[in-house]
């Protein structure tokens, strides 16, 4: 049986950030990632101001700045039939160093974190290594059993096992953790369409014709999240893809200039939206963070930011006890106690947006394309521009910024 101090299941943003912070703090840590690389299309690519500041604190700001990226400083919504845009969020109003959201391919960010973590002698990253079950003895999780790239099996014993493997984590099915699911009115289709230099920039919301979508400016293309009623994807794919493109052109008229849009239904990926959280994020010897603890709606694009902040909080509470061999239940409980209020707040706001924006939009009760009167919140934004700082603040901080362990900071 192999041994490590902390076993991290999953090499996503939460897992890699936690692994790097613990390794820099002198903790022996092993990250197990079932895939052979980080290349997955349509992963969340938003890097929020708190994560940008974290990278700065870790001495990685220059390396991150060298990655291919786009900066989103405003969130805009087309209103009226004359092509006007209403700014509903402006990051430049925030008094912070990184007043924008960076759009970076997630695999580039994960590669950067992995390279930096490998500099630490106490860090190990095993790719193509899939966790098959937890090792449980005497009422405590003692580590994991795994299957490697060659089909061989093994056991890794650890003082603490941290599940960072997302909403599909098998750990979430443990009845002791008490998974609670909240209904959602939607699923999301992800796809790309070409973007031209004169097209609108930034993050653009579309509400029109019983449709709700977000267009993310990625330079030479838009990455689009199109919201559909839950369970209707299969029925929608029975029609020709050109009908889908025609509707897209009506929603975003600047696309109706002869450019080729979606070539076929295979180019449209489906995300089954879930919103849930565990009642308990921990058992003796086990902790869940990120989507493994709380699956977020894509509304607001804040899931990655919350997962990274979970990892930072976990590292700050656990690095010392793990390094010194004095880990107790209270240290693990403190992580959930710290992150629980922010999780509940953000999920509550997402539920409000589901009820008052997404569901009405899908029913055709919201449409900003005509000359009708704007809803009250949008009218307030036109009269009180300072209100445009509120959505960016929530996107930037998720209500609370976490600080990394001092031992992990590099200037």
Secondary structure, DSSP 8 states (H G I E B T S, - for coil): -EEEEEEEE--SHHHHHHHHHHHHTT--EEEE-SSSSS--TT---EE-HHHHHHHHHTT-HHHHHTS--EEE-EEEEEETTTTEEEEEEEGGGS-SS--SEEE--HHHHHHHHHHHHTTSTTEEEESS-EEEEEEEETTEEEEEEEE-TTS-EEEEEEEEEEE-S-TT-GGGG-GGG-EEEE--SEEEEEEEEE--TTS--SEEEEEETTEEEEEEE-SSEEEEEEEEETT-HHHHTTS-HHHHHHHHHHHSGGG-SS------GGG-EEE---EEEES--EETTEEE-GGGTEE--STTS-HHHHHHHHHHHHHHHHHHHHHHT---HHHHHHHHHHHHHHHHHHHHHHHHHIIIIIHHHHTT----SSSS---HHHHHHHH-GGGHHHHHHHHHHTT------GGG---
